[in-house]
């Protein structure tokens, strides 16, 4: 009864009491904003009500609104009906609690439709009621009661309501309670409630059963969008944003499941509710899981499936942006332990590929990394144990809370602050080279393992590879630094002219160690010898210019042995060396040997798969490394990119240049990049070392490290 008294007090606070107003009332505040909404589908047989249950029947359904309001209207639906649906009468009232049919009698409002008590909704349509006056607080539970003289020819509903509804025969929309009613935990024929608000706005959470709240008990409102709503309502400046849950169990991007696919329902459930300014998309786990649930698929089918998923996400972003809605991507959560889908390594690689695209800047307006929030650090392909509901797929209640907690609220800031949102990038390849922008993030190209890297395709020479890369760098106006392993000239004397061509192009060289030996595998003395054996070659080639740049082979600095690392850094400092750090890479080296095999077999299909994966990896690395830099320092650092002088690199470099230009990168030299304060301890190895790379810096601060792009398995291709 305490709750009943509180609600009565709230209803009468403005002196409106039980005054009943018709639909022809004057508008109050500025505009309509959705304060509650739900997704629609055809209820599957086990979730549909028997036809005779809805003939001459009253349905009373309880919903929790998100925003305070004084003037409301209700949206009723016949979206999947095959015949017109007659609504004989309808009411709106405050519920006494979330889990009962009783209402506060003085809150009862009769709904009208163009001044009439009832309305006929055409097949496939929805209707709004006339506005009614009903002062309510944010988080209030309301009942929508509708009387159906005849049962729907085809029901429209939301089986995953996680809320109890009541149905009883006869016209009882005005009853104070329905003691003889039957209960069911689904919604039928209701779509939304809207309020007049001067400041209100809404964010739609478009998703599947994870968003719909699988595992949440009825009437508890413990889905992750519910938890996000509570965060917003308790944070100054965000109290007037409603979270609209558009989750459907089993939903997919590409195909219908238990309900319509995401693209098919997008206009109705994202663009139709008034006041929507933001969209959070968490879709794709069911696309991935169903694809291989019954049988494995060949690599080319995986590639096509992932491309189609990304295409659907592109469509969603484009449609949202057309309406000025901020499109926020949620990364797909781990599900390796799902007994229902039992995904294999290829499916996990697909998930990583889609997530890399989601994370890449420009594809969405912003990203929420649900994957990073929920994954098991020891096994990132699966959910953390305490965030796992037990099925390996759906989060636990703690997991849902963590999802809401990881949403940066600043992403939901007012639309006025998003005016400078960058446009979506176009295709990666471009027939016309783009001009290098004067401003933007900077990137320095570096190439390891000179003069020779990996196998060569038939008829291709080392000079062919080098000259192709040099020509691309020159055309793009991109400086580059090469790092030599002198032993390569002993092993392959014909590769020596590569270094001459490199220097003739005006590009500098640095030291990569004589034989590319990992610091973790050699002694201090052996390391000193590795360093010194390259010195004469570098001194000759550089002819008095600065060549005292050192690149650790395998990027190793013996990080697990601080004393060893300190000694080596002291040695480098004594010899005047600077460290050429790596702050961006994408496994370009891994493709070159496979490319040579595929060219030898003329396997153009495999090469096409490689090209796509190589570019996706490069694009994913942009988002990954920029996200790390901004998480650590709130800005871009000048990135130092690791690449190799391989035949596949030569083939793909023009497309890579276009990709970087589309993301606004400026091309700078290694020396220019490392003037940034981030590289201070690299320029002067006598200083105490920073953690290795951006990943090391994140781990040192206890921050999550974004997942790297999972390239397809290359070792078995073209064998």
N, C-alpha and C positions, 0 to 999 in steps of 0.2 A: 504493500500500500504506500510505502514511502515513495516508490517510483511513480505511482499514480498521482500522488499529491504534487510531486515535482513537475510532472508534465502539465497538470492542470494550472499550476502557477505560471509556467512558461506560456501556456496558451492564452491566459488572461492578462499577461503582463502589459499588453498594449491596449487593453480595454476592449478587445474585439469580442470576447466571450463567445457566445453561441450564435452570433449574427451570421445568418446565411445569405450569401450573395449569389446572384445569378452569373452566368458566363459573360454578361455584357458589362463587366466592371472596367473601370479606367486603369490603364497601365500605371505602375508606380515607378520603380527604379528603371535603369536604362534598358536592359536587354535580357533575353532568356538565356539561361545557362543550365546545362544538364547537371542534376544533383544526384541522380542514380540512373543506371542503365544496365542492361544485361544482353547477352548475345542470343540469337535465335537459331533454332534448328528444328527438324522433324524429330520428335522424341522416338527413339527406338522402341520396339514393342514392349520390352520390359519396363520402360519408363513412361509409356503412354497410359492414360486413363481409359478404362472401358467406355465405349460410346454411350452406353446407357447411364454412366455416372455423370455425364455432362449434359444430359437432356433435362430441361426444366431444373437447372442446378445453379447454385451460387458458389463461386470460387472466391475465397478470401485468402490473400497472399501477403506476407509480411516482408518488407524491404527496409533497409537502413539508408537513409539519405545522408549526403556528405556535406552539404552547405546549409547554413541557416537561411530561412526565408519567411516571407509573409504571404506571397502569392505563388500558387503552384498550378501546374497542369500535368496531366497524366497521358502517356502515350500507350495505346493499346494496339495489338498487332494481329494480323492474319497473314503474315509474311509467307508461310508455306501452305496456306489453305488452298484448296482446290475449288471451293465454292464460297460465295459471300457468307460472312459471319454476322449474325444478328446479336448485338448487345442490347438486352432489354432494359437494364439499369446498371448504374455503377456508383460507388461511393469511395471517398478517401477519408481516412481517420487516423488518429494517433493510436498505436497499440499500447496496451498496458505493459507488455514486455515482448521480447523477441521470439518467444516460444509458445505463444498461445493465440487463440482466436478472439480474445476479448479486446474491446476498444474502449477508449474514454468517450462516453456518449456525447458530451458537449463538444467534442472535436469533430464529430461526424459532419462531412460535407458531401452533399449530393452532387455528382458530376453531371454536367450537361454537355451536349454536342450541338453547337449552333442553336442553343436554347431548348433543344429537345432532350427528353430523359434518356433516349436510346439512340443507337446508330447502327448502321449496317456497314461493315468493313469489306470492301471488295477483296477478292482473292489476290494474294500477293501484296496487299497494301497495309498501311498503318494509319491511325488517326490520332489527333490530339483532342483532349477534352477542352472545354472552355476553362479559363482561369477561375480559381476559387481562392478565397482568403483563408489561410490556415497558418498562423505564425508558428514556426517550428525551429528548434535548435539543431545545429550540426550534430549528426550522430543519432538523431531521433529515429525510432522504428515506426513506420507507417503501415497501415493496411490498405490494400486496393481490393475492393470487393466488386465482382462483376456477376451479373445474372445472365445466363444463357438459356433462352427459350428452347433452342435446338442445339444439339451437340455439333461441334465443328466437323465438317466433312474430312478434314485433315488437321490434326492439332499442330500448333506452333508453340514451342516452349523452350525451356532451358533446364535440362535434367540436372545439371550440376549446381543447383541453387544453393546448396548447403544451408537451406532455410526451410522451415516447415510451412506448408500451405494446407488449407482446409476446404473441403467441398461437401455440400449438403443439398438435398433437393428443395425446390421452392425458391421464391424470391425473398431472400433474407439479407440483402445488401445493407439494410439499416439496423440489423440486429446487434445488440450490445455484445453478444457472444454467440458461438455456434456449438453448444454442448453436444449435439448429436452428430456433428460433422466427422467425417473420416479425414485422417491426416496423411499427407504425402510430402516427401522432401524434394519437390520439384516446383518450377514455376510454369504457368501456361498463359499464353495470350497477352502478357504484359511486357513492355519494352523499356519504359523509362519514366522518370519524373523530372520536370524542369521547374526552375524558379526564376523570378525576376530578380536581377542582381546588378548593382552598379559596378562592382569590382570582381565578381566571380569569374572563374575560368575552370577548365577541366583538362585532365590528362587521361588518355585512353591507354589501357594496358592490353595490347593485342597478343593473345597467346593461346596455349593449349591447356592441358590438365594441370600443369604446374602453376599457371596463372589462375585457372579456375578453382584451384585449391584442393586437389585430390588428397584425401586423408583427413581433411578438416571436418570435425563433427558439426552437425547442423546447429545453427543459431549461435555459434561461437564467434563468427567473424574473425578468423585467425589466418586467412589467406595472406600471401605477401602483399597484395594491393591494399588489404585492410590495414596491415601494419604500416605501410607507407602513408596511408591516409592519416593514421594517428600521429606519425611524425610531422606531417604537414600542419595538422591542426594545433600542434604544440609548439610550432616554430614561427616566430614573428615574421610577418611578411608573406607567409605561405598559407595562412588560415583560410583563405577564400578560394583554394583550388580543390576541386573534386577529383577523386580517382575513380574512373569508370572502368569496371572490370569487363573486358571483352574476351575472356578466356572460354574455350570450348574443349572439353575432353577429347583427346585423339586428333586435335586439329593439325592440319598440314598446310604447307605453302602451296603445294602443287596439285594434290588430289583431294577429293572429298574423303572424309572418314566417317565418324559418327555424325559430324555436321559438315557444313560447306567449307571449302578451302578458304584460306585467308584472303586471297584476292577476290573471290566471289562475294565475300561479305564485307569487304573493306568500305565501300561507299556507305552502306547502311549503318555500320557500327563505328566508323571513325569519322566520316565526313558529315553524317546526318545529325548527330547530337549537337545542339547549339553550344557555343562557348568553348569548344575544344581548341586549345592552343598548342598542346604537346601530345606526342605519341611515343610510347615505349613498346618496342616489338621484341617478343621472345618466342620465336617460332623456328621449327626445323628439326627438333629431336625426333618427331614421329616420321618425318620424311626420311631421315637417316636410318631409323630403326626398321621401318617397314620395307625399305629397299632391299635389305639382305636378310630379313627375318626367315624367309622360307628357303632361300638358297643363296650361295655366294654369287657375286657378279664379276665379270671381267673388268680389267682396269679401264678400258675405254668407256664402259657403261658407268663406272664410278665417276669418271671425269665429266661425262655428259650430265649426270644427275646433279653433281655439285654445281655445274654451270647453270643448270635450270633453276636450282634453289637460289643462287645469287641473282639470277635474272628476276625472280619473283621479288626478292628483297629490293632490288633496284626499282621495280615498279611501285612498290609500297612507298619508298622514299620519294619518288617523283610525284606520286599522287598527293602525298602529304604536303610537300613543298609548294605544289600548285595552289593549295588553299592556305598557305602561310603557316602551316603547322610544323613545329619543330620535330623532326624525326630522330628518335634516339634508339640505337640498336642495343639489344641485350645479347651477350654471347651465350651460345648453347651450352647448357650444363652437362657435366660428365654423366655417362650411363653405361660404363663398361661392365658393371656387375648386374645389369638388368637381365633377369631370367626370362623375361618376356621377349626381348629383342636379341639377346645373346650376341652383341655386336663383335665383329672381328677387328683385326688391326687395320684393315682397309677402311672400315666404317669410322674408326677413331681418326684415321688420317683425313677422311672427308670432313669430320667435325672440326678438326683443326684448320682445315682449309677455309671452311665457311667462316669460322671465328676470326681467322686472320683477315678476311675481307671485311668483316664487320668492324674490326678494330682499326683498319686502315683509315687515316684521316680523309675526310671528304665524302666517303661513301654514305655514312650517316652524319647528322649534324653533331652528334655526341654519342658516347658509348658507355654502357653500364656493364662491367665485367662480372656477370653472374658466375661464369666459369671459374674465374680466379677466386671468387668468394666461397664457393662450395666444394671445390675439388680437394682431394686428399693430397697433401704435399708429398707423401711417399709414393703415391700412385695417381698422378694427375688425370688419368683416364676414368677414374671412378670418384663417386661422392665421398666426402669425409664421413667417417662412421657416425658421428653425432648429428650430421646433417642429412643422413639417409633414413627415409621412412621405413626401410627394410626391404624394399623391392629393387634397390639399385638404380631407380629411375626418378622417383618423386622425392622431393625434400621432406624432411621431418618438420614438425612445427618450429623447431629451433632453426632449421634450414630456411624456412619461409621468413622468419624474423631476420636472419642474416641477409637474405636477399633485399628486404626492405631497408636494412641498415646500410647496405653498400651503395644505395642510390645517392649520388651527390645532389643535394637539394638545389644547388645553384644551377643545375641543368634545367630546372623547372621555373627559372626566373621569368619575370614578365617579358612578353614578346618584344617590347621596345628595345630590350638589350640584345636582341638577336638580329638586329638590322644588318649587321656586317657579316652575316653567315656566308661562308664561301660557297660558290656554286658547286654542283656535283661535277666530278671529273668526267671527261668524255672517254672514248675508247683509248686503250693504251697506245696502239699504233697510230701514227699520223703520217699522212702523205706529205704534208708540208711542215718542215721543222719550225718549232716555236722559238721566239726570241727569249734569250735568258733574261729573267726579270732583274731589275736593279736592286730590289729588296727581297727579303725572304730568307728562309733557312739556308745555311751554307753547307756544302758537302765537298770533301776532298777525295779524289780517287787515288787509291794505292793498289799496286799489283805485286803479288808475291811470286816467288819461285822462278824469277828470271834467271837464265834466258829460255827455259823450256818447262812447259807444264803439260802433263798428261799425254795420252795417245793422240795421233793425228788421223783424220779421215784419209782415205786413198787419194793420192794426187795433191795433197795439201802439205806445204812446207812450214817450218817455223817462221820464216820471213813472211809468208803469206798471212799467217795469223797476226804477227806483230804489226805488219804494215796496215792491215785492215783496222786493227784497234787504234793505231796511231792516227789514221785518217779520220776515224769517227771522233776521237778526242779533239783533233784540230778543228773539225767542222763545228763541233759544239762549243768550242772555246773553253775546253775543260783541261786545266793543268792535271798532271798525274805524277806520282813518284813510284819508281820500281825498286824492288828489293831483290838482291841477287844471292844465289847459292853458287859459289864458284865451282863446286864439284860438278855441276851440270855441264860445264864446258869440257871437263875431262871425260865425262861419260858420253857426251854428244857434241863433238867438236863443231859439227855443222851448224849448231845453234848459236855459236859465238857472234855472228853478224847481227843477231837480234839486238845485242847491247849497243852496237855501233849505230844502228838505225834509231834506237831509242834516244841516244845522245844527240844524233843529228836532228831529231825533232825538237831539241832543246829541253828535254825532260830529265830531271835529276834521278840519281840512283842512291840507294842506301843499302845497309848491311842486314842480311837475313841469316847470317851464320854460314859457314863454308858448306856443311853437309846437311843443313836443315835438321839438326839434332835437337831434341827436346831437352830443355834445361833440367827437367825432372829425371833424365836418364843419364846425365853426365856429371863429372866432377867440376869443381870450380876451375881447376887448371885446364880441363878439356874445353870448358866454355871460353876461357881466355884465348885458347888456341883457335877455336871456331871463329871467334871475333877477328883475331889478328890475321888469319889466312886470307881473308877477303880484302884486307886493307890495301895491298899493292894494286890489286885489280881496280878497286874503287878510286884510288888516288890517280891512276893512269886515265881512267875513263872520265873522271870529273875534272881533271886538269885545273886544280886550284879552287874549284867551287866547293861548297859545303856538301860533304857526303856523310857527315857524322850523325846519321839517323839510324837507329837500330830497331828492327822488327823481330819480336820473339817468335821463333818457329812454334806452330801450334798454339800461338797466343799464350804460352805458358810462362809464368814467372815464379814457379815453385811456391805458390801461394800458401801451401800447407806447412811451409817451413820459413817462418818470418826471418830467422837469422840468416838463412841461405839467401833469401831474397834481398836482404839488406846488404850482404857482401857483394852480390852481383851488381846491384845498383851503384854501390860505391866504386866498383871497377869501371862501370860505364861512365860515371862522372869523372873519374880520374883520366879517362881516355878522351873526354870531351864529347861523349855521345849524348844524344837526346833520344827519348823513346817514342817511336811511332805507334801510338795507341790505335786500337780499333774500336770504333763506336757505332759501326753499322756493318752488317754482313748478312748474307742469305744463302750460304752453301753453293755459290756459283761453281766452285771447283768440282762438285760431285757429279756434274752433268757431262764433263768433257770426255771421259773415257767411254761412257755409254753412247755419247753422240758419235764417236769414231766407229763403234761397232754397228750402230744403226745405219750410218752412212755406207758402211761396207756392204750391208745387206739391203740397202735402198728401202728401208722400212720407214716410209714417209708418215704412216699413221703413228708410229712410236715417237717420231721426231715432233709431230704436232702436239702430242701429249706433253713431251718435255718442254716445248716452247711455252705452252700454257702454264705449266707448273713453275717454270723458271720466272716468268713474269709475275705470277701470283705470289711467289716467294719474295720477290723484290718489292712488290707493293705492300705485302704484309710487314716486311721489315721496316718500311717507312713508319707505319703506324706503331709498331712495337717499340722501336727505339725512341721515337718522338714522345710516346706516352711515358717511357721511363724517364727521359730527360725532364719532362714537364712535371712528373710526380716528384722528382728530386729537387728541381731548381725553379720550377714554375716558368721555364722558358726552353727554347731550342738551344742546344749547344751547336757549334760547327761540327758536323759529323765527319768522321774519317772512315771511308768505305773500303772494305777488303774485297779485292777481286784477283783474278789470275789471268795469265796470258794463254788461255785455252781456245781451242777452235770453236766451241759452242759460245764462249764469251764473245768472240769476234762476230759470230752470226747474230747475237742478240743485243749487242751493245747499242746500236742505233735506236732500238725500241726502248731500251733502258733510259737513254738520254731523254727521249720524249716523255717517258713516265716521270722522271725527276722534274722536268720543266713544267709538266702539268700540275705538279704539287708545289710549284713555286720555288724550287731550289736554285741557289746560285752556286756556280762551280768555282772553287778556290783551291789554292795550293795547300799542301800539307803544312808548310811553315805558317801560312796565313791562318789556317784552322787552329793550329796549336798555340796561337797567341792568346786564345781565350783562357780566362782564369781556370777553367775546368782542367786544363792540361798542365798546370803549373808544375806538378811533381813529375811530369814526363819530360818537360823541358829541362828540369834540373834534377837529375836522379840522386843528387846528394840529399835532397829533401826526403822526409818521411813519406813513404808511398801511400797513395790513396787506395781504397779497395779496387780490385781489378775490374775495369769497365763499368758500364751502367748497371749490369746485372749484379756485380759485386757490391756496388754502392747501395742498391736497393736492399740486398740481403743484409748488409751491415746495419741498415736502419730498421730492419724487421718489416719491410714493405714487400708486398707480393710482386713476383717477377712475372710479367706477361708471358704466356706460352709462345714458343717459337713456331713458325710455320712448319708443318709436317709434310715434307716433300714425298712424292710417290716413291715406292721402291724401285731403284734404278738398276741394281745389280743383276736382276733377272731379265731385264729388257734386252731384246736383240741377241740373246745368247744362241 
